[in-house]
Amino acid sequence: LLDERAAIEMERRAGQERIVAGRIRWGPADLDRVLAKVGLPPFAPTPRRALLALILRRARLRIRGLRYTERREDEVSRDQLTRIDTCWAVSEGMGLVDNIQGAAFQTLSLLLALDAGVVSRIGRALAMEAGFAATTGAPERSALLLREAERLADRLGSRTTLGLCRAVGAVAALTEP
């Protein structure tokens, strides 16, 4: 039998995969249940509310800044890591079908990662944030975020995050005027 944390992880992955596979009717509902289980806000019920959530989270990020106190993963609670990873999964999946919801959860993922100080989560979140910045017409901010994400990925030897940085860099290049 799965323990509660493993069950939540499986449900999160199922929701994410359903979205990626185009099962838009079921994936978000799966992820909304996971969000509730891990103590995160649900999907915004309307596009306006999603935009408001995004604006408020971006304002919080701008005020907070990108500073963090580095911690090892084992110094951070499993619940905190689960919330970061859940936001990441939601942003990755929803970014394909609802950019505003995806960006709102990406920003929350970055905020939580910075608060936790776990460099692997910060690098991944910075790379995704660079992608959202590039697609919203902020090439300088995108480049800055991407450089920092690549630096962290190189430092950790994370080929996954480095690959994400390269993919986001390609998207950023395509969106430049």
TIVEX-444925 format. One record per residue: y, x, z of N, C-alpha, C in turn; residue in three letters. Coordinates in steps of 0.02 Angstrom, whole numbers, plus 50000, padded with zeros to 5 digits. Each point is the difference from the previous one (the first is absolute). Last residue first. Layout:
N
YXZYXZYXZAla
...
//
This chain:
177
520055059248452500374997949940500025005349946Pro
497954996650180500665003249995500344997949935Glu
497744993950068500544995450017500695003149996Thr
497935012149960500044994449952500584995450013Leu
499515017750149500245002749937500084994649947Ala
499044994350209500725001450007500295002749935Ala
497694996750010500344993549998500765001250005Val
498685018850026499964997649931500364993449992Ala
499805008950216500465004149960500004997849928Gly
498434990450143500664997350013500535003949961Val
497825008149991500034993449967500694996950009Ala
499595020250112500035001149928500054993449962Arg
499694999150234500675002749983500075001049925Cys
497904993950081500454994350004500715002349982Leu
498415016650018499884996049941500454993949997Gly
500065013150193500305003749945499904996249934Leu
498954991650190500724998850003500365003749944Thr
497695003550014500134992949989500754998550000Thr
499195021550055500004998949928500134992649984Arg
500615015950213499774993349984500054998849925Ser
500595019050160499475000949951499704993349980Gly
501915005050151499364997350026499415001549954Leu
502195007049937499885002850067499334997850028Arg
500764990649797499815007049991499815003150067Asp
500864978350005499345000049970499755007149990Ala
502204997150077499524998250052499295000149972Leu
501725003749847499995005550050499494998550054Arg
500424983249843499615005549971499955005950048Glu
501374982050062499304997850000499555005649972Ala
502335003449991499755000450069499274997950004Glu
501054998149791499965007150020499725000750071Arg
500454978249922499415002949968499925007450017Leu
501934988450073499404997650036499375003149972Leu
502015004849887500025002850068499374998150039Leu
500334990449787499845007149994499975003350069Ala
500714977549989499305000649982499785007349998Ser
502274995250029499624998650062499255000749986Arg
501385002049814500135005750046499604999150065Glu
499954982549833499625006049983500105005950047Pro
500294973249996500255005250045499625006549988Ala
499634976649904500595003549975500325005050047Gly
497924986650022500604996150016500645003749981Thr
497775009149974500014993749961500604995650016Thr
499655020750116500085001449929500064993549959Ala
499544998850232500695002249988500125001249926Ala
497814994950070500444994150004500725001949987Phe
498495017750009499864995749943500434993850000Gly
500105014450184500325003149942499894995849937Ala
498894993850195500714998250006500395003149941Glu
497755005850023500074993149977500734997850002Met
499535021350085499854999849928500084992949972Ala
500215003250233500585002749964499894999849924Leu
498214993850141500534994950000500625002449963Ala
498215015350030499794994549956500554994749995Arg
500365017650152500005002449930499824994649951Gly
499844995150231500705000749979500035002249927Ile
497914999050107500254993249986500735000349976Arg
499005020250064499634997449943500254993049981Ser
500905010950195500245002649937499634997249939Val
500584989150241499395002849969500165001849928Val
501464988950171500055007249991499395003249969Gly
500844976450075499385003150024500025007649994Ala
501814987249916499964999050073499395003550029Asp
500224999649767500505004550030499994999550076Leu
498644985049881499755006949993500485005050032Ala
500654977349989499465000950049499735007249998Leu
501624994049838500294999850067499475001350054Leu
499264998049778500375006250010500315000250070Leu
498934980249936499505005450005500355006650014Ser
501344981549951499734999550068499485005550012Leu
500864998449785500525002350046499764999750072Thr
498594991149839500045007349992500525002850047Gln
499794976849985499485002950041499975007649992Phe
501584988449871500144998550070499475003150046Ala
499715001349766500525004650023500164998850074Ala
498484985249895499735006850003500495005050028Gly
500734977949960499545000250057499725007150008Gln
501284997149811500424999350059499575000250063Ile
498975000649784500345006250018500414999550064Asn
497814988249902500624997450030500385006050028Asp
497995003949881500084992949982500644996950028Val
499275023450030499784998549932500174992849980Leu
500405008650219500465003349954499824998649927Gly
498614993350184500524995249981500515003149953Met
498225013850084499744994249963500554995549975Gly
500615018650131499665002449940499754994249958Glu
500974995550210500505002349952499685002249935Ser
498574993850177500384994249976500515002249947Val
498825016950109499554996249956500364993949971Ala
501175012950159499885003949940499584996049950Trp
500304991250214500624999449961499935003749933Cys
498245002650149500014993149975500634998949958Thr
499745020550111499554999549943499984993049971Asp
501285003750196500285004049944499574999149938Ile
499204990250196500594996449976500325003749940Arg
498215010550111499764994249963500594996049972Thr
500465018050143499775002349935499764994349956Leu
500594995050221500605001949963499815002549930Gln
498264995050149500354993849980500625001649959Asp
498785017650097499644997349942500354993749975Arg
501455018550132499494994850013499694997649934Ser
500935025050033500274993549985499454994850009Val
499665023650014500514998750051500314993149992Glu
498395009949848499664998250062500494998950058Asp
500775007149784499724993349996499684997850066Glu
501975017650012499334999949970499744992850001Arg
502655005549988499444999250046499355000449960Arg
502935004349977499325000649975499484999450056Glu
502444988949973499705005150042499275000349981Thr
502214992149843499414998250040499795005950043Tyr
502024989049805499785004950050499394997350038Arg
501414989749820499325002349986499745005050051Leu
501874978650034499925006449965499275001949993Gly
501314980250104499525004350035499975006949969Arg
501324983249896500295001650066499565005150036Ile
499204991849796500615003949988500325002250066Arg
498134985650009499815006749978500625004449990Leu
500344977350049499725003450059499815007249983Arg
500674986449824500585001550043499765003850062Ala
498354992049859500345005649969500625002050040Arg
498814981050069499615006050012500335006149969Arg
501014979049962500045001850071499615006350016Leu
499874991249781500675002450014500075002350072Ile
497964989949934500095006549969500695002950017Leu
499544978150070499595004850038500095007049972Ala
501034982949880500335001050063499625005150043Leu
499004993049801500585004349986500385001550064Leu
498264984750016499725006749986500575004949987Ala
500564977650024499835002950065499705006949992Arg
500494988049805500625001750036499855003250067Arg
498184991849868500305006149973500645002050036Pro
498244986350144500384998749939500265006749973Thr
498644999150198499784993949966500364998549935Pro
499335024450116500564995350000499804993949959Ala
498135014350125500394999949938500564995050008Phe
499295008350233499654997649941500425000949937Pro
500095016450223500274993749973499624997949938Pro
498695014050187500545001249953500264993349973Leu
498035005950153500664999150031500595001649955Gly
497524999249959500255006550024500714999750026Val
498844980549915499535003250047500275006550028Lys
501204988249829500024996450064499565003550052Ala
499945008349781500655001250029500064996750069Leu
498094995449872499985006750029500675001650034Val
499864980049881499584999650060499975006750035Arg
501104999349794500394996550050499614999250066Asp
498905008949811500465004850031500444996850052Leu
498554986249873499605004850040500465004750038Asp
501024985849848499774996250059499585004450046Ala
500725009049792500544999450049499804996150062Pro
498345001749826500205006450030500564999550051Gly
499184981249860499635001550062500255006350034Trp
500944991349792499944994250044499705001850067Arg
500205015749819500634999050036499964994150048Ile
498455016449862499834994050039500594998350046Arg
499745019849852500324994249971499844993550036Gly
499395023650052499564997049950500294993749969Ala
501145011350174499955004849945499574997149944Val
500134987550198500645000149966499975004549939Ile
498124999450138500084993649965500664999949962Arg
499585018450139499615000349938500054993449961Glu
501045001050212500325004749955499645000249932Gln
499034987650174500624996849976500355004349949Gly
498105009150105499814994449956500624996649971Ala
500305016950162499795002749935499814994549951Arg
500514993650219500605002849968499835002649931Arg
498244992850136500384994349976500635002349963Glu
498715016450106499634997249943500374994049970Met
500895009650196500055004849944499654997249938Glu
499774988150200500684999349974500105004549939Ile
497995002250115500024993649966500694998849969Ala
499705018850137499665000949936500004993649959Ala
500874999050218500435004249958499695001149931Arg
498754988050166500584996349976500445004049953Glu
497445006850006500474998650054500634996849969Asp
497514997249893500645003649997500414998650063Leu
497225000049974500604995950000500635004350000Leu
//
